[in-house]
């Protein structure tokens, strides 16, 4: 009896690994700056893409049942990244405090008035 063992990774696993490697990490300040400099270019680069954003928490709030974490996007605290947290992540959000460094992964939804919005966000 002869057995054949295929040690190559399954294509779905390879694709998932490639997706994970391609997630861009950017500071909230640099992300806001990119949208302020050229919103059209920033939309092409970031909108509808999963990214990881790092920075300092400015607020944690609940609006219409959705937890939002603000991440400082400028020196004045006016512009920010607003991360809309998945319901499953609320227990993690409870442990966070204003002024703390945070790393959040989500899908960039573009620039909305004074914030870059991340949807479907998870706390890393």
Buried (B, 14 or more C-beta within 10 A) or exposed (E): EEEEEEEEEEEEEEEEEEEEEEEEEBBBBEBBBBBBEEBEEBBEBBBEEBBBBBBBBBEBEEEEEEBBBBBBBBEEEEBBBBBBBBEEBEEBBEEBEEEEEBEBBBBBBBBEEEBBBBBBBBBE
